[in-house]
Amino acid sequence: MAISRSRARGFGDILVTAVIRHGIDLEIHKPGPGTGGYLLFTGQVSADKGAHHAVQVARQAGWQLVISAKIREPAERACFDQQVRPPGWN
């Protein structure tokens, strides 16, 4: 099993019998009216996941950005430090 078709392709010759998507069940967690005053990014901090784009969008919109993300691997920490971390934030 794999969590995405992209991941399944990376397994080479190993047979992937199913793709089980992870994510947010929109039947349970319905989007609100957008009046919370903040934006939310959830996922993994890496260049291909786009957290740095979320930062740019939030700045342009003048909204606070809340990030709920995996930042455990050295590459994720480097991406956070170089592209996401607010100036002056420790």
N, CA, C and O atoms as CSV, one atom per row, in Angstrom:
chain,resi,resn,atom,element,x,y,z
A,1,MET,N,N,0.830,-1.178,0.000
A,1,MET,CA,C,0.000,0.000,0.000
A,1,MET,C,C,0.878,1.246,0.000
A,1,MET,O,O,2.014,1.227,0.475
A,2,ALA,N,N,0.337,2.309,-0.533
A,2,ALA,CA,C,1.030,3.590,-0.564
A,2,ALA,C,C,0.021,4.686,-0.215
A,2,ALA,O,O,-1.189,4.467,-0.277
A,3,ILE,N,N,0.532,5.878,0.156
A,3,ILE,CA,C,-0.359,6.973,0.513
A,3,ILE,C,C,-0.658,7.899,-0.659
A,3,ILE,O,O,-1.470,8.816,-0.534
A,4,SER,N,N,-0.008,7.665,-1.796
A,4,SER,CA,C,-0.298,8.454,-2.995
A,4,SER,C,C,0.221,7.704,-4.218
A,4,SER,O,O,1.065,6.816,-4.098
A,5,ARG,N,N,-0.274,8.058,-5.365
A,5,ARG,CA,C,0.215,7.439,-6.603
A,5,ARG,C,C,1.680,7.810,-6.839
A,5,ARG,O,O,2.457,7.011,-7.362
A,6,SER,N,N,2.042,9.023,-6.449
A,6,SER,CA,C,3.429,9.452,-6.588
A,6,SER,C,C,4.352,8.568,-5.750
A,6,SER,O,O,5.402,8.137,-6.228
A,7,ARG,N,N,3.965,8.298,-4.507
A,7,ARG,CA,C,4.762,7.410,-3.653
A,7,ARG,C,C,4.829,6.008,-4.241
A,7,ARG,O,O,5.881,5.369,-4.215
A,8,ALA,N,N,3.711,5.529,-4.769
A,8,ALA,CA,C,3.664,4.177,-5.346
A,8,ALA,C,C,4.642,4.057,-6.512
A,8,ALA,O,O,5.293,3.024,-6.662
A,9,ARG,N,N,4.753,5.090,-7.335
A,9,ARG,CA,C,5.698,5.050,-8.468
A,9,ARG,C,C,7.132,4.941,-7.973
A,9,ARG,O,O,7.977,4.354,-8.649
A,10,GLY,N,N,7.417,5.499,-6.803
A,10,GLY,CA,C,8.764,5.469,-6.254
A,10,GLY,C,C,9.180,4.114,-5.709
A,10,GLY,O,O,10.340,3.934,-5.338
A,11,PHE,N,N,8.260,3.154,-5.653
A,11,PHE,CA,C,8.581,1.829,-5.133
A,11,PHE,C,C,9.230,0.926,-6.171
A,11,PHE,O,O,9.586,-0.212,-5.864
A,12,GLY,N,N,9.388,1.417,-7.398
A,12,GLY,CA,C,10.044,0.621,-8.432
A,12,GLY,C,C,9.260,-0.616,-8.802
A,12,GLY,O,O,8.089,-0.526,-9.170
A,13,ASP,N,N,9.893,-1.771,-8.708
A,13,ASP,CA,C,9.271,-3.034,-9.107
A,13,ASP,C,C,8.366,-3.649,-8.036
A,13,ASP,O,O,7.762,-4.697,-8.265
A,14,ILE,N,N,8.270,-3.016,-6.889
A,14,ILE,CA,C,7.423,-3.560,-5.823
A,14,ILE,C,C,5.959,-3.313,-6.183
A,14,ILE,O,O,5.569,-2.188,-6.495
A,15,LEU,N,N,5.162,-4.367,-6.136
A,15,LEU,CA,C,3.749,-4.271,-6.467
A,15,LEU,C,C,2.996,-3.506,-5.380
A,15,LEU,O,O,3.047,-3.871,-4.205
A,16,VAL,N,N,2.304,-2.453,-5.779
A,16,VAL,CA,C,1.458,-1.685,-4.859
A,16,VAL,C,C,0.023,-2.074,-5.158
A,16,VAL,O,O,-0.479,-1.827,-6.254
A,17,THR,N,N,-0.636,-2.682,-4.184
A,17,THR,CA,C,-1.990,-3.192,-4.407
A,17,THR,C,C,-3.076,-2.166,-4.121
A,17,THR,O,O,-4.215,-2.337,-4.555
A,18,ALA,N,N,-2.741,-1.098,-3.394
A,18,ALA,CA,C,-3.760,-0.096,-3.082
A,18,ALA,C,C,-3.100,1.235,-2.745
A,18,ALA,O,O,-1.978,1.281,-2.242
A,19,VAL,N,N,-3.810,2.302,-3.026
A,19,VAL,CA,C,-3.417,3.642,-2.602
A,19,VAL,C,C,-4.465,4.101,-1.605
A,19,VAL,O,O,-5.642,4.241,-1.935
A,20,ILE,N,N,-4.021,4.331,-0.393
A,20,ILE,CA,C,-4.921,4.799,0.658
A,20,ILE,C,C,-4.553,6.242,0.960
A,20,ILE,O,O,-3.518,6.523,1.564
A,21,ARG,N,N,-5.399,7.129,0.539
A,21,ARG,CA,C,-5.115,8.552,0.699
A,21,ARG,C,C,-5.316,8.985,2.147
A,21,ARG,O,O,-6.257,8.567,2.822
A,22,HIS,N,N,-4.421,9.815,2.586
A,22,HIS,CA,C,-4.585,10.433,3.890
A,22,HIS,C,C,-5.052,11.867,3.641
A,22,HIS,O,O,-4.895,12.392,2.539
A,23,GLY,N,N,-5.600,12.468,4.619
A,23,GLY,CA,C,-6.062,13.840,4.445
A,23,GLY,C,C,-7.200,14.163,5.378
A,23,GLY,O,O,-7.417,13.486,6.383
A,24,ILE,N,N,-7.907,15.188,5.037
A,24,ILE,CA,C,-9.003,15.659,5.867
A,24,ILE,C,C,-10.307,15.178,5.265
A,24,ILE,O,O,-10.570,15.402,4.083
A,25,ASP,N,N,-11.120,14.521,6.066
A,25,ASP,CA,C,-12.431,14.064,5.627
A,25,ASP,C,C,-13.383,15.256,5.635
A,25,ASP,O,O,-13.822,15.700,6.696
A,26,LEU,N,N,-13.699,15.770,4.447
A,26,LEU,CA,C,-14.539,16.963,4.353
A,26,LEU,C,C,-16.005,16.686,4.667
A,26,LEU,O,O,-16.808,17.616,4.741
A,27,GLU,N,N,-16.359,15.432,4.850
A,27,GLU,CA,C,-17.713,15.126,5.321
A,27,GLU,C,C,-17.815,15.372,6.827
A,27,GLU,O,O,-18.891,15.664,7.348
A,28,ILE,N,N,-16.693,15.252,7.507
A,28,ILE,CA,C,-16.664,15.476,8.952
A,28,ILE,C,C,-16.229,16.907,9.268
A,28,ILE,O,O,-16.840,17.578,10.100
A,29,HIS,N,N,-15.172,17.368,8.600
A,29,HIS,CA,C,-14.589,18.682,8.858
A,29,HIS,C,C,-14.948,19.607,7.695
A,29,HIS,O,O,-14.224,19.689,6.703
A,30,LYS,N,N,-16.048,20.281,7.834
A,30,LYS,CA,C,-16.534,21.142,6.756
A,30,LYS,C,C,-15.866,22.519,6.843
A,30,LYS,O,O,-15.664,23.053,7.933
A,31,PRO,N,N,-15.527,23.083,5.684
A,31,PRO,CA,C,-14.954,24.433,5.691
A,31,PRO,C,C,-15.947,25.438,6.276
A,31,PRO,O,O,-17.152,25.345,6.045
A,32,GLY,N,N,-15.429,26.380,7.019
A,32,GLY,CA,C,-16.280,27.419,7.601
A,32,GLY,C,C,-16.414,28.605,6.661
A,32,GLY,O,O,-15.998,28.539,5.504
A,33,PRO,N,N,-16.987,29.675,7.154
A,33,PRO,CA,C,-17.237,30.844,6.309
A,33,PRO,C,C,-15.986,31.679,6.026
A,33,PRO,O,O,-16.036,32.622,5.237
A,34,GLY,N,N,-14.859,31.335,6.671
A,34,GLY,CA,C,-13.628,32.083,6.426
A,34,GLY,C,C,-13.518,33.346,7.249
A,34,GLY,O,O,-12.803,34.276,6.873
A,35,THR,N,N,-14.214,33.389,8.361
A,35,THR,CA,C,-14.193,34.585,9.192
A,35,THR,C,C,-13.327,34.418,10.438
A,35,THR,O,O,-13.450,35.197,11.382
A,36,GLY,N,N,-12.457,33.416,10.453
A,36,GLY,CA,C,-11.618,33.157,11.625
A,36,GLY,C,C,-10.443,34.100,11.763
A,36,GLY,O,O,-9.821,34.157,12.824
A,37,GLY,N,N,-10.127,34.837,10.720
A,37,GLY,CA,C,-9.040,35.807,10.801
A,37,GLY,C,C,-7.658,35.217,10.624
A,37,GLY,O,O,-6.666,35.895,10.890
A,38,TYR,N,N,-7.562,33.973,10.182
A,38,TYR,CA,C,-6.255,33.372,9.956
A,38,TYR,C,C,-6.337,32.364,8.815
A,38,TYR,O,O,-7.419,31.916,8.436
A,39,LEU,N,N,-5.184,32.023,8.282
A,39,LEU,CA,C,-5.049,30.962,7.286
A,39,LEU,C,C,-4.357,29.785,7.950
A,39,LEU,O,O,-3.623,29.961,8.923
A,40,LEU,N,N,-4.585,28.588,7.433
A,40,LEU,CA,C,-3.992,27.384,8.006
A,40,LEU,C,C,-3.258,26.599,6.927
A,40,LEU,O,O,-3.802,26.324,5.857
A,41,PHE,N,N,-2.019,26.248,7.226
A,41,PHE,CA,C,-1.259,25.312,6.391
A,41,PHE,C,C,-1.024,24.082,7.238
A,41,PHE,O,O,-0.525,24.176,8.359
A,42,THR,N,N,-1.381,22.932,6.704
A,42,THR,CA,C,-1.098,21.687,7.405
A,42,THR,C,C,-0.424,20.737,6.436
A,42,THR,O,O,-0.842,20.622,5.284
A,43,GLY,N,N,0.600,20.067,6.884
A,43,GLY,CA,C,1.325,19.166,5.994
A,43,GLY,C,C,2.754,18.979,6.427
A,43,GLY,O,O,3.054,18.891,7.618
A,44,GLN,N,N,3.618,18.921,5.466
A,44,GLN,CA,C,5.047,18.699,5.685
A,44,GLN,C,C,5.784,19.921,5.149
A,44,GLN,O,O,5.434,20.450,4.094
A,45,VAL,N,N,6.797,20.365,5.870
A,45,VAL,CA,C,7.571,21.514,5.405
A,45,VAL,C,C,8.679,21.019,4.493
A,45,VAL,O,O,9.718,20.544,4.952
A,46,SER,N,N,8.445,21.137,3.207
A,46,SER,CA,C,9.449,20.837,2.184
A,46,SER,C,C,9.101,21.692,0.980
A,46,SER,O,O,7.959,22.124,0.823
A,47,ALA,N,N,10.081,21.932,0.139
A,47,ALA,CA,C,9.875,22.837,-0.997
A,47,ALA,C,C,8.714,22.398,-1.886
A,47,ALA,O,O,8.005,23.242,-2.434
A,48,ASP,N,N,8.512,21.095,-2.034
A,48,ASP,CA,C,7.456,20.624,-2.934
A,48,ASP,C,C,6.070,20.660,-2.307
A,48,ASP,O,O,5.083,20.479,-3.022
A,49,LYS,N,N,5.953,20.885,-1.001
A,49,LYS,CA,C,4.640,20.935,-0.348
A,49,LYS,C,C,4.079,22.356,-0.269
A,49,LYS,O,O,2.877,22.526,-0.067
A,50,GLY,N,N,4.919,23.370,-0.423
A,50,GLY,CA,C,4.428,24.734,-0.597
A,50,GLY,C,C,4.193,25.571,0.645
A,50,GLY,O,O,3.460,26.556,0.570
A,51,ALA,N,N,4.777,25.229,1.783
A,51,ALA,CA,C,4.593,26.071,2.971
A,51,ALA,C,C,5.075,27.494,2.716
A,51,ALA,O,O,4.486,28.450,3.220
A,52,HIS,N,N,6.130,27.635,1.943
A,52,HIS,CA,C,6.647,28.975,1.638
A,52,HIS,C,C,5.638,29.778,0.810
A,52,HIS,O,O,5.585,31.003,0.919
A,53,HIS,N,N,4.846,29.098,-0.010
A,53,HIS,CA,C,3.792,29.792,-0.753
A,53,HIS,C,C,2.699,30.265,0.203
A,53,HIS,O,O,2.155,31.356,0.038
A,54,ALA,N,N,2.380,29.442,1.203
A,54,ALA,CA,C,1.378,29.835,2.202
A,54,ALA,C,C,1.827,31.089,2.943
A,54,ALA,O,O,1.013,31.961,3.244
A,55,VAL,N,N,3.117,31.177,3.235
A,55,VAL,CA,C,3.666,32.369,3.896
A,55,VAL,C,C,3.465,33.594,3.014
A,55,VAL,O,O,3.030,34.639,3.497
A,56,GLN,N,N,3.775,33.477,1.740
A,56,GLN,CA,C,3.613,34.602,0.807
A,56,GLN,C,C,2.156,35.038,0.696
A,56,GLN,O,O,1.858,36.233,0.714
A,57,VAL,N,N,1.254,34.073,0.583
A,57,VAL,CA,C,-0.175,34.378,0.476
A,57,VAL,C,C,-0.654,35.097,1.733
A,57,VAL,O,O,-1.363,36.099,1.644
A,58,ALA,N,N,-0.270,34.590,2.899
A,58,ALA,CA,C,-0.695,35.210,4.155
A,58,ALA,C,C,-0.179,36.643,4.258
A,58,ALA,O,O,-0.914,37.538,4.676
A,59,ARG,N,N,1.069,36.861,3.882
A,59,ARG,CA,C,1.628,38.220,3.929
A,59,ARG,C,C,0.877,39.157,2.991
A,59,ARG,O,O,0.531,40.277,3.365
A,60,GLN,N,N,0.630,38.693,1.778
A,60,GLN,CA,C,-0.075,39.535,0.803
A,60,GLN,C,C,-1.505,39.830,1.245
A,60,GLN,O,O,-2.021,40.920,0.998
A,61,ALA,N,N,-2.145,38.863,1.896
A,61,ALA,CA,C,-3.524,39.040,2.348
A,61,ALA,C,C,-3.602,39.807,3.665
A,61,ALA,O,O,-4.669,40.293,4.041
A,62,GLY,N,N,-2.467,39.915,4.368
A,62,GLY,CA,C,-2.453,40.578,5.663
A,62,GLY,C,C,-3.103,39.748,6.761
A,62,GLY,O,O,-3.628,40.290,7.734
A,63,TRP,N,N,-3.064,38.425,6.596
A,63,TRP,CA,C,-3.679,37.521,7.567
A,63,TRP,C,C,-2.601,36.757,8.318
A,63,TRP,O,O,-1.502,36.539,7.808
A,64,GLN,N,N,-2.934,36.356,9.533
A,64,GLN,CA,C,-2.063,35.500,10.325
A,64,GLN,C,C,-2.064,34.105,9.699
A,64,GLN,O,O,-3.092,33.643,9.205
A,65,LEU,N,N,-0.915,33.442,9.721
A,65,LEU,CA,C,-0.797,32.082,9.215
A,65,LEU,C,C,-0.483,31.141,10.370
A,65,LEU,O,O,0.471,31.360,11.117
A,66,VAL,N,N,-1.283,30.104,10.510
A,66,VAL,CA,C,-1.030,29.042,11.483
A,66,VAL,C,C,-0.487,27.849,10.703
A,66,VAL,O,O,-1.092,27.413,9.723
A,67,ILE,N,N,0.650,27.325,11.139
A,67,ILE,CA,C,1.272,26.182,10.464
A,67,ILE,C,C,1.243,24.984,11.399
A,67,ILE,O,O,1.745,25.041,12.521
A,68,SER,N,N,0.655,23.911,10.924
A,68,SER,CA,C,0.643,22.636,11.643
A,68,SER,C,C,1.354,21.650,10.723
A,68,SER,O,O,0.765,21.147,9.767
A,69,ALA,N,N,2.621,21.379,11.017
A,69,ALA,CA,C,3.420,20.646,10.038
A,69,ALA,C,C,4.464,19.752,10.685
A,69,ALA,O,O,4.874,19.951,11.829
A,70,LYS,N,N,4.872,18.770,9.917
A,70,LYS,CA,C,5.965,17.885,10.285
A,70,LYS,C,C,7.280,18.587,9.945
A,70,LYS,O,O,7.504,18.981,8.801
A,71,ILE,N,N,8.143,18.738,10.945
A,71,ILE,CA,C,9.463,19.347,10.749
A,71,ILE,C,C,10.455,18.548,11.588
A,71,ILE,O,O,11.015,19.070,12.552
A,72,ARG,N,N,10.676,17.281,11.227
A,72,ARG,CA,C,11.574,16.420,11.992
A,72,ARG,C,C,12.882,16.122,11.279
A,72,ARG,O,O,13.939,16.048,11.906
A,73,GLU,N,N,12.804,15.953,9.984
A,73,GLU,CA,C,13.986,15.563,9.213
A,73,GLU,C,C,14.893,16.782,8.980
A,73,GLU,O,O,14.405,17.912,8.947
A,74,PRO,N,N,16.194,16.566,8.820
A,74,PRO,CA,C,17.105,17.691,8.575
A,74,PRO,C,C,16.696,18.548,7.368
A,74,PRO,O,O,16.805,19.773,7.423
A,75,ALA,N,N,16.234,17.929,6.294
A,75,ALA,CA,C,15.827,18.698,5.114
A,75,ALA,C,C,14.584,19.546,5.409
A,75,ALA,O,O,14.455,20.658,4.896
A,76,GLU,N,N,13.672,19.023,6.235
A,76,GLU,CA,C,12.470,19.783,6.602
A,76,GLU,C,C,12.850,20.986,7.469
A,76,GLU,O,O,12.337,22.089,7.279
A,77,ARG,N,N,13.753,20.755,8.419
A,77,ARG,CA,C,14.201,21.852,9.282
A,77,ARG,C,C,14.918,22.920,8.460
A,77,ARG,O,O,14.720,24.114,8.684
A,78,ALA,N,N,15.748,22.495,7.514
A,78,ALA,CA,C,16.460,23.457,6.664
A,78,ALA,C,C,15.471,24.266,5.828
A,78,ALA,O,O,15.619,25.481,5.694
A,79,CYS,N,N,14.468,23.601,5.269
A,79,CYS,CA,C,13.453,24.300,4.483
A,79,CYS,C,C,12.721,25.317,5.352
A,79,CYS,O,O,12.502,26.455,4.935
A,80,PHE,N,N,12.343,24.906,6.558
A,80,PHE,CA,C,11.666,25.819,7.474
A,80,PHE,C,C,12.552,27.019,7.781
A,80,PHE,O,O,12.107,28.164,7.698
A,81,ASP,N,N,13.812,26.754,8.137
A,81,ASP,CA,C,14.731,27.832,8.503
A,81,ASP,C,C,14.976,28.797,7.346
A,81,ASP,O,O,15.078,30.004,7.563
A,82,GLN,N,N,15.072,28.287,6.130
A,82,GLN,CA,C,15.420,29.108,4.967
A,82,GLN,C,C,14.219,29.782,4.297
A,82,GLN,O,O,14.355,30.875,3.749
A,83,GLN,N,N,13.043,29.141,4.335
A,83,GLN,CA,C,11.924,29.650,3.537
A,83,GLN,C,C,10.680,30.025,4.328
A,83,GLN,O,O,9.828,30.754,3.822
A,84,VAL,N,N,10.559,29.542,5.558
A,84,VAL,CA,C,9.293,29.706,6.270
A,84,VAL,C,C,9.439,30.515,7.557
A,84,VAL,O,O,8.587,31.351,7.857
A,85,ARG,N,N,10.488,30.282,8.310
A,85,ARG,CA,C,10.665,30.913,9.628
A,85,ARG,C,C,10.551,32.443,9.518
A,85,ARG,O,O,11.228,33.065,8.700
A,86,PRO,N,N,9.690,33.036,10.349
A,86,PRO,CA,C,9.563,34.503,10.326
A,86,PRO,C,C,10.867,35.165,10.793
A,86,PRO,O,O,11.544,34.635,11.673
A,87,PRO,N,N,11.219,36.303,10.219
A,87,PRO,CA,C,12.432,37.013,10.660
A,87,PRO,C,C,12.341,37.346,12.151
A,87,PRO,O,O,11.319,37.843,12.626
A,88,GLY,N,N,13.414,37.068,12.873
A,88,GLY,CA,C,13.470,37.378,14.290
A,88,GLY,C,C,12.761,36.382,15.195
A,88,GLY,O,O,12.700,36.583,16.408
A,89,TRP,N,N,12.220,35.303,14.615
A,89,TRP,CA,C,11.498,34.300,15.400
A,89,TRP,C,C,12.447,33.172,15.769
A,89,TRP,O,O,13.174,32.673,14.910
A,90,ASN,N,N,12.453,32.764,17.023
A,90,ASN,CA,C,13.325,31.665,17.465
A,90,ASN,C,C,12.551,30.399,17.578
A,90,ASN,O,O,13.110,29.363,17.936
